[in-house]
Amino acid sequence: MKDFYDILGVSKDTPENEIKRAYRKIAMKYHPDRNPDNKDAEKKFKEAAEAYSVLGDASKRQKYDQFGHSAFNGMGGGQSGFNSMNMDDIFNQFGDIFGGNNPFESFFSGGRSSSKPRSGGDVKVKIKVSYAEIVNGAEKKIKLRRLKLADGVTFSKCSMCNGLGQVTRVTNSFLGQMRSTSVCPQCKGYGKTADKVPSGADKDGMIKKEETLKIKVPVGVENGNYMTLESQGHEDINRNAGDLYVFFEEEDHEHFSRYGNDVLLQVKVGYSQVVFGDKIDIPTINGHASLKIPSGLQPGQILRIKGKGFPKLGKVSRGDQLVKVQVDVPKSLSKEEKRIIKDYYEIEKDKDIKFEKFED
């Protein structure tokens, strides 16, 4: 897989505004409206968009610099790919670069609202996943309401465009006659309109149907990851369906938090345990592990357990579990505990107090 910096023709120390400028230049060069039916140009256009989606985001760029492509690997599994991007994704995602919803609207007459009708609309859903499901993978069911063409609908030729799907307008100016072609507003570019629709359908013959779909949660997903299920969105009157975008959202955990592929946990231990050292049993995201507390451990020190974090997406390796150890200061003591600690205080009280610079 090509290096994202190479795709945009920039170096790793290039500032964000220069990366934005580099992407804009490449996107303009390989834009589909300038290169119709050019598969190579379309490929380069999508490559540039994918590269900018990472390098144009400070958080994602940091991950990429640290882990490379492995931080954003595809899901695979026959489900149309992970983080895949179609043209509408690209235009909607990077509209801010050119100051509009369609980043190329001001550079090409009519933007991408050409005479071609669109397929059915895309559908976006969110799925909440637990840490256990992220670690082990899972199959989840979702209920989805999709627009589908109702049975028994009949169509006739559009009276406005005479079945062409587009209308041409002629206007006179001091330069002469100007012709402009646009999608027919009556049939929305399909060249036909519904003349007989069954009960429950809208005027276009579409009806909402509830379906249950099974979604496989890939091992290692994280917040913001999504997968695309092709042709599982809304249908149009030709039964061409849009896509379904499934976004994954992590559920909060009682004990753990996540940082990349690492698991974070805080544990409170007794004073004697950090003085003399100890071995304790702690929870992990898929079981338990033994943690050795070395003698003399300082409060707030972080211990690492290798390989007990989240699986890396598309990889067999895993992150680590980071355990922050704090000293649990008791709010109440027994008489015996007070006597022991007071004896220790008598030994310690004459020692010099150490002052150090405060650091975050």
N, C-alpha and C positions, 0 to 999 in steps of 0.2 A: 504494500500500500504506500502511495506517495506521501512524502512529508508535507504537512499542511503549510509550512513556511515556504517550501519550494513551489507549491501550487500557486501561492499568491506572490511569489517572487520577492519575499522579504526575509530579513534575518531575525534571529531570536530576540535581539534587543530593539527591534523596531517598535516605536510607540504606537499606541492604539489608534490615534488619528491617521497615521500613515498606513496602517493595516486597512483601515476603512477605505482610504483613498485607493489603495492597491486593488481591493476587492471590487470597488466601483468600476475601475478601469477594465478589469477582466470581464466583469459581468456585462458591461456595455459591448465589449468586443464579441463575446460569444452568445449574446442574447438571441433567443429563438426567432424573434421577429426580424432580426438582421440575417439570420442563417436558417431559413426555412428548410425543413427536411434534411438538415445536416446533423447526423447522429454524433459525429465527432465533436462538433461545436456544442451540442446539447450535453454531451458527457463532460466537457470542460466547464461548461456553465454550472452544472450540478456539483462538480468537484470543488469549484471555487466557493459555491454557497456552503458546502459542507465544511470547508476549511475555515471560512469566516464565521460560521456558527459556533466554532470552538475558539478561534483566536480573537474574535470580537467580543468574547465574554471573559472577563478577568479571572473568574473562578475556574471556568473550563480550561482556559489557557494555562493556568498554573498546574492543573492536573495533567494536561497534555505534556507540558515541559518536564514533568516528573515521571510520568508513566508511558508517554507516547500513545500510540493508537490503542493499546490495551485498556486504557481508561474509558474508551468509547466503542468497544467492539460490538459488532452486530449480534443479534440474538440467534439468527438462523432458525433451525427447527421447523422449516417449511411454513412459517407464518409470515411470509412476505418481508422479512427483514426487520432489523432493529434500527430505530432512528432514521428510517428511510425518508427521503424527501421527494415530493412531486413538485411540479411547477407552482401550483397554488401555494404550497407551503413556503416556497422560496420567496414568492412575491409578497405574501402576507407578513412573513417573519422579518424581512429586511426593508420594509417600506420607509423606515426612518432615514435611511441612507439618502433617499431622493426626495423625501418630503411628501409622501402620499401613501395611500394604501397599496397602490401598485407602484413599485419603485421606478418603472419605466414609462409611466403614463405620459410624463412631460417630454419624453424623447422620441416617442413613436406615435404617429397619428392614431388616435383611438385606443392606445395602449394595447391590451390583450383582449379587449372586448370585440373580437373579430366576428365574422359572420357565422362561425361554428357554434352550434348549441353546446351547452355544457351537459355532462352526465349528471345523474342524481347527486344530491348534496352529500358532503361528508358528515359523519357523525363522530362526536368526541365524547368519551366516557372516562370516568375515573374509577380505579379499583384500589381499595385499601388493602395493603398486604402487611402481615405481621412479620416480625424478625424471623420467626421459625419458618414461615413460607419463603422468605428470601433465601434462607440458608438451604432449605431442602427442596425448593420448588413446590408448586402446587397446581391444582386445577380448580378454577373457580367458575361459578355460573353467574351470568349477568342477564337481567331482563332488559330488553331493548325494544323501543317503539320505533319502527321504521316505516317510511312512506313506500308503499308498493302500488303498482298498477292493479286496480281492481279487475276482477274477472267480468267479462261481458261488456267492456267499454268498446265503443266503436268510434271511428274518427272519419273526418272529411277534410278535404283540401282547405287550407287557410284562405279565407276570402280576401285578406289584406295583402298578402304577398304572393297569392296564387300558387302556393306550394313551394316557393323558392326558399323560404326560411329567412329571407333578408329583404329589406326595402331600400330603394335608392331614392335619394332626394336631390333635386336640382335647384340650386339657388343662383341668382344673377348678381354679379358684382362688377366693379369697374375693371376687373381683370378678365371678365367673361363669365361663362357658366361654370359653376363648381358642382361637382358630383360627389356625394358622400353615401356610403353604404353602411348599413348597420343591421343588427339583428331585429327581426320583425317583432314589435312589441306585443302583437296579438298571440302569436303561436310560440314566441320565445325561441325562434330559430328552428323549430322542428318541421315547419311546412304543413302542419295539420293541427286541427283542434278537435276536442271531444264533442260529439253531437248526441251521444247516448251514454249516460253514466248510471250505474246501479245505485240503489239506496245506500247512504252512508259514505259515499265517495264525494270528493270535492268537484268543482267544475272542470278540472283537468282529468278527472277519472282516477285520482289517487286516493288511497285509503291507508290509515295508520293501523299497523298490525304489531302485536306484541310477540316477541320471540325470545327464546332462552338460548344463549350461546355459551359454550364452554371455552374458557380462556386458560391457556397454560402460562403460569407465572415462571419465567426463566430464573434459574438460580443466579443470585448476585445482583438483581435489579436494585435501583435506588430511586429516591425522589426525583421526579422530572423525566425519568426514562419513559419511553412509550414504544409501542409496537403498532404496525399498520396491518390491518386485515383488509386485503383488497376486495372490492365489490361487496362489502358487507354494510354499506351505508344506504342512504335513501335511493330509491329507483326514480328514473324519469319515465316519460310516457313511452319510451322505446325499451323499457326494462333494463337500461344501462344504469348500474348502481355506482354510487360513490364509494369511498373507503371508510372504514371504521378505525378511529385512532383510540387506542387504549392507553391511558396514562396511569402510571403506578404511583401510589402515594403511601408512604410508610406510616404505619400506626405507631403511636408513642408506646414505649415500653416502661414497665414499672421500675426497672433498675438500670437498663442500658441506654446509652445514646450512641450515635454513629458519627464517625468522622472518616469519610472515604470508605475504605474497606476495613478500617479498624473499629473495634468495639471499645467504648469507654465505660468504666465502672468505678465508683467510689466506695471504699470500704472504711469503716471506723473500727479501730482496734484499741485495746487497753494499753496503758502506759508501760506496764511490765513487758508486754509483747514486743514493743519497739526497743526496749532497753536490752532484753535478753535474747530477742529473736524468737521466731515461732514458725509453725507451718499450719496454714488454715485452708479450709475447703471453701471455694467460692463458686458461684454460678457462672456458667458461660452460656452463649446463645443456643447451644445444643447439648447441654449437660452440666457437668461439674469438673473442676480442676483443682489441683493442689498448688497453693501459692506459698513460697518461702519468703518470710519476712526476715531480712538480715538484722542482726543486732546493731543498734545505733542508728536505725532508719530515722530520717528526719520527717516531721509532719509535712504532708503535701508532696512527698516524693512519689514518683510514678514508676511502677514496676511493669514489665512487659512479659506477656506469655505468648510465645511465638505460635502462629498458625491457628489461633483460636478466634480469629475475627471472621468477617464475611468473605464468602467465596468471591473471587474476581470474575466478573462477567465473561463467560466464554473461556475461562481458564480453570486449571485444576488447583492453582495456588490460592492461598487465603491470606487475609490480613491478620493482624495481631489483636490481642486483647490488652488494653492499657488500664492498669489499676492504680488509681490515686489513693494513697493510704493516709488517712487522717487519724489523729489520736482522739479517742472519745474521753472527754473530761467528765467524770461523773458529777451529777448535781447533788447527790446525797451519798453519805458514807456511813458505814457501820462504825461502832466505837473502836473495833480492832483495826479497821482500815485507817481511821483518823490517827490512831496512835502510831502506826507504822509510817504514815506519810509525815507526821509531825517530827518523828525521829530523823527522817531523811531531810526534812526542812532545816533542822538544827545543824546538820552537816553542811548543807548547801548555802545557808544564808550569808555566810561571810565571804563567799566567792564574788569576784568582780562581775558586775553586769556588763555584757557585751552590747555595744551599739554598732549597727551596720546601716548602710545606705538602703533605703527602701527601693525595691525593684518589683515591677509588675510580673 
